[in-house]
C-alpha cells in the first residue's frame, strides 16, 4: 500500500500519459503516482528525500515557502520527522518489488 503522507516540493501538476494507471492521488495535485505498462512509474513526490536534503531545500528555497498553499519550513521538518519511517519502509518495498527482488517467479 502507498504511504498515507509523503514529502512534496513542487507547485505544479501533470496530466496522466495516455494508457497509464493512476496509483496515488493528492488533494492539491490529483496525480501523484502512476504506472505505464509493467515497469515504468512516475512519482510527483519525493520518497528519497533525507532530512539533510529537506533542510537544504527549505533553506535555499525559502522564497518558495511564501507562495500560496506552501507550508512553513517548520512544518516541513515536523512532517518529515513524523512520516519518514513509513515512507522509507514503503520505498524499500516498492524498489524491491519494482526490481523484481520480491515478486513471485510467475509474475516477472
N, CA, C and O atoms as a GROMACS GRO file, in nm:
protein
  432
    1UNK      N    1   0.083  -0.121   0.000
    1UNK     CA    2   0.000   0.000   0.000
    1UNK      C    3   0.086   0.126   0.000
    1UNK      O    4   0.200   0.125   0.048
    2UNK      N    5   0.032   0.231  -0.054
    2UNK     CA    6   0.102   0.360  -0.061
    2UNK      C    7   0.105   0.424   0.077
    2UNK      O    8   0.012   0.405   0.156
    3UNK      N    9   0.210   0.501   0.108
    3UNK     CA   10   0.214   0.570   0.238
    3UNK      C   11   0.104   0.675   0.246
    3UNK      O   12   0.062   0.729   0.144
    4UNK      N   13   0.059   0.704   0.367
    4UNK     CA   14  -0.051   0.800   0.384
    4UNK      C   15  -0.004   0.944   0.362
    4UNK      O   16  -0.084   1.028   0.320
    5UNK      N   17   0.121   0.973   0.390
    5UNK     CA   18   0.177   1.107   0.372
    5UNK      C   19   0.316   1.094   0.310
    5UNK      O   20   0.393   1.005   0.347
    6UNK      N   21   0.346   1.182   0.217
    6UNK     CA   22   0.476   1.182   0.151
    6UNK      C   23   0.527   1.325   0.141
    6UNK      O   24   0.450   1.420   0.158
    7UNK      N   25   0.656   1.341   0.114
    7UNK     CA   26   0.716   1.474   0.106
    7UNK      C   27   0.699   1.532  -0.034
    7UNK      O   28   0.729   1.466  -0.134
    8UNK      N   29   0.650   1.656  -0.039
    8UNK     CA   30   0.632   1.727  -0.166
    8UNK      C   31   0.717   1.853  -0.168
    8UNK      O   32   0.736   1.919  -0.066
    9UNK      N   33   0.768   1.885  -0.283
    9UNK     CA   34   0.834   2.013  -0.304
    9UNK      C   35   0.809   2.050  -0.450
    9UNK      O   36   0.899   2.043  -0.534
   10UNK      N   37   0.688   2.090  -0.477
   10UNK     CA   38   0.653   2.129  -0.614
   10UNK      C   39   0.532   2.221  -0.610
   10UNK      O   40   0.458   2.226  -0.512
   11UNK      N   41   0.512   2.292  -0.719
   11UNK     CA   42   0.396   2.381  -0.730
   11UNK      C   43   0.325   2.361  -0.863
   11UNK      O   44   0.260   2.452  -0.914
   12UNK      N   45   0.337   2.242  -0.917
   12UNK     CA   46   0.271   2.214  -1.044
   12UNK      C   47   0.224   2.069  -1.045
   12UNK      O   48   0.269   1.986  -0.967
   13UNK      N   49   0.134   2.042  -1.136
   13UNK     CA   50   0.082   1.907  -1.152
   13UNK      C   51   0.107   1.860  -1.294
   13UNK      O   52   0.182   1.923  -1.369
   14UNK      N   53   0.046   1.750  -1.331
   14UNK     CA   54   0.063   1.696  -1.465
   14UNK      C   55  -0.060   1.614  -1.502
   14UNK      O   56  -0.135   1.569  -1.416
   15UNK      N   57  -0.079   1.596  -1.632
   15UNK     CA   58  -0.183   1.507  -1.682
   15UNK      C   59  -0.125   1.368  -1.696
   15UNK      O   60  -0.006   1.353  -1.727
   16UNK      N   61  -0.206   1.269  -1.674
   16UNK     CA   62  -0.160   1.131  -1.690
   16UNK      C   63  -0.132   1.101  -1.837
   16UNK      O   64  -0.210   1.140  -1.924
   17UNK      N   65  -0.024   1.033  -1.866
   17UNK     CA   66   0.000   0.988  -2.003
   17UNK      C   67  -0.110   0.891  -2.047
   17UNK      O   68  -0.162   0.814  -1.966
   18UNK      N   69  -0.143   0.895  -2.173
   18UNK     CA   70  -0.245   0.805  -2.227
   18UNK      C   71  -0.204   0.660  -2.200
   18UNK      O   72  -0.089   0.621  -2.223
   19UNK      N   73  -0.298   0.581  -2.152
   19UNK     CA   74  -0.273   0.440  -2.127
   19UNK      C   75  -0.210   0.409  -1.993
   19UNK      O   76  -0.179   0.294  -1.965
   20UNK      N   77  -0.190   0.511  -1.909
   20UNK     CA   78  -0.127   0.486  -1.779
   20UNK      C   79  -0.234   0.461  -1.673
   20UNK      O   80  -0.352   0.490  -1.693
   21UNK      N   81  -0.191   0.407  -1.561
   21UNK     CA   82  -0.280   0.376  -1.450
   21UNK      C   83  -0.246   0.464  -1.330
   21UNK      O   84  -0.132   0.464  -1.284
   22UNK      N   85  -0.344   0.540  -1.280
   22UNK     CA   86  -0.324   0.624  -1.163
   22UNK      C   87  -0.310   0.535  -1.039
   22UNK      O   88  -0.394   0.448  -1.016
   23UNK      N   89  -0.205   0.557  -0.961
   23UNK     CA   90  -0.177   0.474  -0.843
   23UNK      C   91  -0.196   0.548  -0.711
   23UNK      O   92  -0.231   0.487  -0.610
   24UNK      N   93  -0.173   0.680  -0.711
   24UNK     CA   94  -0.185   0.758  -0.588
   24UNK      C   95  -0.234   0.898  -0.622
   24UNK      O   96  -0.196   0.955  -0.724
   25UNK      N   97  -0.319   0.952  -0.536
   25UNK     CA   98  -0.377   1.084  -0.557
   25UNK      C   99  -0.350   1.175  -0.438
   25UNK      O  100  -0.324   1.129  -0.327
   26UNK      N  101  -0.357   1.306  -0.464
   26UNK     CA  102  -0.345   1.406  -0.361
   26UNK      C  103  -0.457   1.507  -0.374
   26UNK      O  104  -0.528   1.509  -0.475
   27UNK      N  105  -0.475   1.590  -0.273
   27UNK     CA  106  -0.582   1.689  -0.275
   27UNK      C  107  -0.550   1.806  -0.367
   27UNK      O  108  -0.633   1.842  -0.451
   28UNK      N  109  -0.434   1.865  -0.353
   28UNK     CA  110  -0.399   1.983  -0.432
   28UNK      C  111  -0.363   1.946  -0.575
   28UNK      O  112  -0.407   2.011  -0.669
   29UNK      N  113  -0.283   1.844  -0.590
   29UNK     CA  114  -0.242   1.794  -0.722
   29UNK      C  115  -0.288   1.648  -0.730
   29UNK      O  116  -0.226   1.560  -0.670
   30UNK      N  117  -0.396   1.622  -0.804
   30UNK     CA  118  -0.457   1.489  -0.802
   30UNK      C  119  -0.365   1.375  -0.844
   30UNK      O  120  -0.368   1.268  -0.783
   31UNK      N  121  -0.283   1.395  -0.944
   31UNK     CA  122  -0.199   1.286  -0.995
   31UNK      C  123  -0.066   1.285  -0.920
   31UNK      O  124   0.019   1.371  -0.942
   32UNK      N  125  -0.049   1.187  -0.832
   32UNK     CA  126   0.072   1.179  -0.752
   32UNK      C  127   0.163   1.063  -0.790
   32UNK      O  128   0.284   1.069  -0.769
   33UNK      N  129   0.105   0.957  -0.846
   33UNK     CA  130   0.187   0.843  -0.890
   33UNK      C  131   0.110   0.768  -0.998
   33UNK      O  132  -0.012   0.756  -0.992
   34UNK      N  133   0.184   0.716  -1.095
   34UNK     CA  134   0.120   0.637  -1.199
   34UNK      C  135   0.216   0.530  -1.248
   34UNK      O  136   0.337   0.534  -1.225
   35UNK      N  137   0.157   0.434  -1.317
   35UNK     CA  138   0.235   0.328  -1.381
   35UNK      C  139   0.195   0.326  -1.528
   35UNK      O  140   0.078   0.340  -1.562
   36UNK      N  141   0.294   0.308  -1.614
   36UNK     CA  142   0.269   0.293  -1.757
   36UNK      C  143   0.331   0.160  -1.799
   36UNK      O  144   0.453   0.143  -1.796
   37UNK      N  145   0.246   0.066  -1.836
   37UNK     CA  146   0.296  -0.068  -1.864
   37UNK      C  147   0.328  -0.137  -1.732
   37UNK      O  148   0.271  -0.105  -1.628
   38UNK      N  149   0.420  -0.231  -1.739
   38UNK     CA  150   0.453  -0.307  -1.618
   38UNK      C  151   0.568  -0.248  -1.537
   38UNK      O  152   0.575  -0.270  -1.416
   39UNK      N  153   0.657  -0.173  -1.600
   39UNK     CA  154   0.780  -0.135  -1.531
   39UNK      C  155   0.810   0.014  -1.524
   39UNK      O  156   0.908   0.053  -1.462
   40UNK      N  157   0.729   0.098  -1.586
   40UNK     CA  158   0.755   0.242  -1.584
   40UNK      C  159   0.664   0.309  -1.483
   40UNK      O  160   0.541   0.297  -1.490
   41UNK      N  161   0.723   0.381  -1.387
   41UNK     CA  162   0.648   0.450  -1.284
   41UNK      C  163   0.683   0.598  -1.284
   41UNK      O  164   0.796   0.636  -1.316
   42UNK      N  165   0.587   0.681  -1.249
   42UNK     CA  166   0.611   0.824  -1.232
   42UNK      C  167   0.560   0.866  -1.096
   42UNK      O  168   0.450   0.830  -1.056
   43UNK      N  169   0.641   0.943  -1.024
   43UNK     CA  170   0.605   0.991  -0.890
   43UNK      C  171   0.612   1.143  -0.888
   43UNK      O  172   0.704   1.201  -0.946
   44UNK      N  173   0.517   1.207  -0.824
   44UNK     CA  174   0.514   1.352  -0.811
   44UNK      C  175   0.554   1.392  -0.669
   44UNK      O  176   0.532   1.507  -0.630
   45UNK      N  177   0.611   1.304  -0.595
   45UNK     CA  178   0.653   1.332  -0.458
   45UNK      C  179   0.795   1.279  -0.440
   45UNK      O  180   0.853   1.222  -0.533
   46UNK      N  181   0.850   1.298  -0.323
   46UNK     CA  182   0.992   1.269  -0.300
   46UNK      C  183   1.013   1.168  -0.187
   46UNK      O  184   1.041   1.208  -0.074
   47UNK      N  185   1.000   1.038  -0.216
   47UNK     CA  186   1.026   0.939  -0.112
   47UNK      C  187   1.175   0.926  -0.080
   47UNK      O  188   1.211   0.868   0.023
   48UNK      N  189   1.260   0.979  -0.165
   48UNK     CA  190   1.406   0.965  -0.149
   48UNK      C  191   1.466   1.073  -0.059
   48UNK      O  192   1.584   1.064  -0.024
   49UNK      N  193   1.388   1.172  -0.021
   49UNK     CA  194   1.445   1.288   0.049
   49UNK      C  195   1.491   1.251   0.190
   49UNK      O  196   1.421   1.183   0.265
   50UNK      N  197   1.610   1.297   0.223
   50UNK     CA  198   1.665   1.280   0.358
   50UNK      C  199   1.639   1.407   0.438
   50UNK      O  200   1.597   1.509   0.382
   51UNK      N  201   1.663   1.401   0.567
   51UNK     CA  202   1.645   1.520   0.650
   51UNK      C  203   1.740   1.631   0.604
   51UNK      O  204   1.700   1.747   0.599
   52UNK      N  205   1.864   1.597   0.572
   52UNK     CA  206   1.959   1.698   0.524
   52UNK      C  207   1.911   1.762   0.394
   52UNK      O  208   1.920   1.884   0.378
   53UNK      N  209   1.861   1.681   0.302
   53UNK     CA  210   1.810   1.735   0.176
   53UNK      C  211   1.693   1.829   0.201
   53UNK      O  212   1.687   1.939   0.145
   54UNK      N  213   1.599   1.786   0.285
   54UNK     CA  214   1.481   1.866   0.313
   54UNK      C  215   1.519   1.999   0.377
   54UNK      O  216   1.464   2.103   0.342
   55UNK      N  217   1.613   1.998   0.471
   55UNK     CA  218   1.659   2.122   0.534
   55UNK      C  219   1.727   2.213   0.432
   55UNK      O  220   1.708   2.334   0.434
   56UNK      N  221   1.807   2.154   0.343
   56UNK     CA  222   1.874   2.233   0.239
   56UNK      C  223   1.772   2.296   0.145
   56UNK      O  224   1.783   2.414   0.112
   57UNK      N  225   1.672   2.220   0.103
   57UNK     CA  226   1.568   2.274   0.015
   57UNK      C  227   1.493   2.387   0.084
   57UNK      O  228   1.468   2.491   0.023
   58UNK      N  229   1.457   2.367   0.212
   58UNK     CA  230   1.380   2.468   0.284
   58UNK      C  231   1.463   2.594   0.308
   58UNK      O  232   1.407   2.703   0.316
   59UNK      N  233   1.595   2.580   0.321
   59UNK     CA  234   1.682   2.696   0.342
   59UNK      C  235   1.708   2.768   0.210
   59UNK      O  236   1.685   2.888   0.198
   60UNK      N  237   1.756   2.695   0.112
   60UNK     CA  238   1.789   2.756  -0.017
   60UNK      C  239   1.666   2.798  -0.097
   60UNK      O  240   1.672   2.890  -0.178
   61UNK      N  241   1.555   2.732  -0.073
   61UNK     CA  242   1.432   2.764  -0.145
   61UNK      C  243   1.329   2.832  -0.057
   61UNK      O  244   1.209   2.820  -0.081
   62UNK      N  245   1.376   2.904   0.046
   62UNK     CA  246   1.284   2.966   0.143
   62UNK      C  247   1.182   3.057   0.075
   62UNK      O  248   1.069   3.068   0.122
   63UNK      N  249   1.220   3.121  -0.035
   63UNK     CA  250   1.126   3.209  -0.105
   63UNK      C  251   1.005   3.131  -0.158
   63UNK      O  252   0.898   3.189  -0.176
   64UNK      N  253   1.021   3.002  -0.184
   64UNK     CA  254   0.908   2.920  -0.231
   64UNK      C  255   0.808   2.894  -0.118
   64UNK      O  256   0.691   2.866  -0.145
   65UNK      N  257   0.853   2.902   0.005
   65UNK     CA  258   0.767   2.870   0.119
   65UNK      C  259   0.669   2.982   0.151
   65UNK      O  260   0.585   2.967   0.239
   66UNK      N  261   0.680   3.094   0.079
   66UNK     CA  262   0.586   3.205   0.099
   66UNK      C  263   0.474   3.203  -0.004
   66UNK      O  264   0.383   3.286   0.002
   67UNK      N  265   0.478   3.109  -0.096
   67UNK     CA  266   0.375   3.100  -0.201
   67UNK      C  267   0.246   3.045  -0.142
   67UNK      O  268   0.248   2.972  -0.043
   68UNK      N  269   0.131   3.079  -0.204
   68UNK     CA  270   0.003   3.027  -0.155
   68UNK      C  271   0.004   2.874  -0.150
   68UNK      O  272   0.046   2.808  -0.245
   69UNK      N  273  -0.044   2.820  -0.040
   69UNK     CA  274  -0.052   2.675  -0.023
   69UNK      C  275   0.074   2.610   0.031
   69UNK      O  276   0.072   2.493   0.069
   70UNK      N  277   0.184   2.685   0.034
   70UNK     CA  278   0.310   2.628   0.084
   70UNK      C  279   0.309   2.623   0.236
   70UNK      O  280   0.249   2.708   0.302
   71UNK      N  281   0.375   2.524   0.290
   71UNK     CA  282   0.389   2.511   0.434
   71UNK      C  283   0.517   2.580   0.479
   71UNK      O  284   0.614   2.585   0.403
   72UNK      N  285   0.519   2.633   0.602
   72UNK     CA  286   0.644   2.692   0.654
   72UNK      C  287   0.750   2.584   0.676
   72UNK      O  288   0.717   2.466   0.686
   73UNK      N  289   0.874   2.625   0.683
   73UNK     CA  290   0.985   2.533   0.700
   73UNK      C  291   0.969   2.440   0.819
   73UNK      O  292   1.005   2.322   0.812
   74UNK      N  293   0.916   2.493   0.930
   74UNK     CA  294   0.897   2.411   1.049
   74UNK      C  295   0.802   2.295   1.023
   74UNK      O  296   0.820   2.185   1.075
   75UNK      N  297   0.700   2.320   0.941
   75UNK     CA  298   0.603   2.215   0.908
   75UNK      C  299   0.668   2.108   0.822
   75UNK      O  300   0.635   1.990   0.833
   76UNK      N  301   0.760   2.149   0.734
   76UNK     CA  302   0.833   2.051   0.653
   76UNK      C  303   0.912   1.956   0.743
   76UNK      O  304   0.907   1.834   0.726
   77UNK      N  305   0.983   2.013   0.838
   77UNK     CA  306   1.064   1.931   0.929
   77UNK      C  307   0.977   1.840   1.015
   77UNK      O  308   1.007   1.722   1.031
   78UNK      N  309   0.870   1.895   1.071
   78UNK     CA  310   0.782   1.815   1.157
   78UNK      C  311   0.717   1.702   1.078
   78UNK      O  312   0.710   1.588   1.126
   79UNK      N  313   0.670   1.731   0.958
   79UNK     CA  314   0.607   1.628   0.875
   79UNK      C  315   0.705   1.521   0.834
   79UNK      O  316   0.674   1.402   0.838
   80UNK      N  317   0.825   1.563   0.795
   80UNK     CA  318   0.927   1.464   0.756
   80UNK      C  319   0.959   1.373   0.875
   80UNK      O  320   0.965   1.251   0.859
   81UNK      N  321   0.978   1.432   0.993
   81UNK     CA  322   1.012   1.353   1.112
   81UNK      C  323   0.902   1.253   1.146
   81UNK      O  324   0.930   1.141   1.189
   82UNK      N  325   0.779   1.295   1.128
   82UNK     CA  326   0.666   1.209   1.164
   82UNK      C  327   0.645   1.095   1.065
   82UNK      O  328   0.618   0.982   1.105
   83UNK      N  329   0.657   1.124   0.936
   83UNK     CA  330   0.618   1.026   0.834
   83UNK      C  331   0.734   0.953   0.767
   83UNK      O  332   0.710   0.855   0.696
   84UNK      N  333   0.856   0.997   0.786
   84UNK     CA  334   0.967   0.936   0.712
   84UNK      C  335   0.985   0.787   0.738
   84UNK      O  336   1.013   0.714   0.643
   85UNK      N  337   0.971   0.737   0.861
   85UNK     CA  338   0.990   0.592   0.879
   85UNK      C  339   0.896   0.508   0.791
   85UNK      O  340   0.938   0.408   0.733
   86UNK      N  341   0.770   0.548   0.782
   86UNK     CA  342   0.674   0.475   0.698
   86UNK      C  343   0.708   0.490   0.550
   86UNK      O  344   0.696   0.394   0.474
   87UNK      N  345   0.751   0.609   0.509
   87UNK     CA  346   0.787   0.632   0.369
   87UNK      C  347   0.910   0.550   0.333
   87UNK      O  348   0.916   0.492   0.224
   88UNK      N  349   1.009   0.544   0.421
   88UNK     CA  350   1.130   0.463   0.395
   88UNK      C  351   1.095   0.316   0.380
   88UNK      O  352   1.147   0.248   0.292
   89UNK      N  353   1.008   0.267   0.465
   89UNK     CA  354   0.964   0.128   0.456
   89UNK      C  355   0.894   0.104   0.322
   89UNK      O  356   0.922   0.006   0.253
   90UNK      N  357   0.803   0.196   0.286
   90UNK     CA  358   0.732   0.183   0.158
   90UNK      C  359   0.832   0.184   0.043
   90UNK      O  360   0.823   0.102  -0.048
   91UNK      N  361   0.927   0.277   0.044
   91UNK     CA  362   1.023   0.289  -0.066
   91UNK      C  363   1.107   0.162  -0.079
   91UNK      O  364   1.129   0.114  -0.190
   92UNK      N  365   1.152   0.106   0.032
   92UNK     CA  366   1.229  -0.019   0.027
   92UNK      C  367   1.146  -0.130  -0.038
   92UNK      O  368   1.196  -0.202  -0.125
   93UNK      N  369   1.021  -0.144   0.004
   93UNK     CA  370   0.935  -0.249  -0.053
   93UNK      C  371   0.905  -0.222  -0.200
   93UNK      O  372   0.907  -0.314  -0.282
   94UNK      N  373   0.877  -0.096  -0.233
   94UNK     CA  374   0.848  -0.060  -0.372
   94UNK      C  375   0.966  -0.092  -0.463
   94UNK      O  376   0.949  -0.154  -0.568
   95UNK      N  377   1.085  -0.051  -0.423
   95UNK     CA  378   1.203  -0.075  -0.506
   95UNK      C  379   1.233  -0.224  -0.519
   95UNK      O  380   1.268  -0.271  -0.628
   96UNK      N  381   1.220  -0.298  -0.411
   96UNK     CA  382   1.241  -0.443  -0.419
   96UNK      C  383   1.143  -0.507  -0.518
   96UNK      O  384   1.182  -0.590  -0.599
   97UNK      N  385   1.018  -0.466  -0.510
   97UNK     CA  386   0.917  -0.522  -0.600
   97UNK      C  387   0.942  -0.478  -0.744
   97UNK      O  388   0.935  -0.560  -0.836
   98UNK      N  389   0.971  -0.351  -0.763
   98UNK     CA  390   0.994  -0.297  -0.898
   98UNK      C  391   1.114  -0.364  -0.964
   98UNK      O  392   1.112  -0.394  -1.083
   99UNK      N  393   1.216  -0.389  -0.886
   99UNK     CA  394   1.336  -0.452  -0.940
   99UNK      C  395   1.324  -0.604  -0.947
   99UNK      O  396   1.416  -0.673  -0.991
  100UNK      N  397   1.210  -0.656  -0.903
  100UNK     CA  398   1.186  -0.799  -0.913
  100UNK      C  399   1.248  -0.880  -0.802
  100UNK      O  400   1.263  -1.001  -0.816
  101UNK      N  401   1.285  -0.816  -0.693
  101UNK     CA  402   1.351  -0.889  -0.586
  101UNK      C  403   1.254  -0.966  -0.497
  101UNK      O  404   1.294  -1.060  -0.429
  102UNK      N  405   1.126  -0.926  -0.497
  102UNK     CA  406   1.030  -0.994  -0.411
  102UNK      C  407   0.909  -1.047  -0.487
  102UNK      O  408   0.817  -1.101  -0.426
  103UNK      N  409   0.907  -1.032  -0.617
  103UNK     CA  410   0.793  -1.076  -0.695
  103UNK      C  411   0.798  -1.228  -0.716
  103UNK      O  412   0.906  -1.284  -0.736
  104UNK      N  413   0.683  -1.293  -0.712
  104UNK     CA  414   0.681  -1.436  -0.743
  104UNK      C  415   0.733  -1.460  -0.884
  104UNK      O  416   0.713  -1.376  -0.972
  105UNK      N  417   0.798  -1.570  -0.906
  105UNK     CA  418   0.860  -1.601  -1.035
  105UNK      C  419   0.762  -1.591  -1.151
  105UNK      O  420   0.798  -1.539  -1.257
  106UNK      N  421   0.639  -1.638  -1.134
  106UNK     CA  422   0.542  -1.636  -1.244
  106UNK      C  423   0.494  -1.495  -1.278
  106UNK      O  424   0.437  -1.475  -1.385
  107UNK      N  425   0.516  -1.396  -1.190
  107UNK     CA  426   0.472  -1.259  -1.215
  107UNK      C  427   0.574  -1.178  -1.292
  107UNK      O  428   0.541  -1.070  -1.342
  108UNK      N  429   0.696  -1.226  -1.304
  108UNK     CA  430   0.801  -1.149  -1.369
  108UNK      C  431   0.788  -1.150  -1.519
  108UNK      O  432   0.870  -1.089  -1.588
   0.00000   0.00000   0.00000
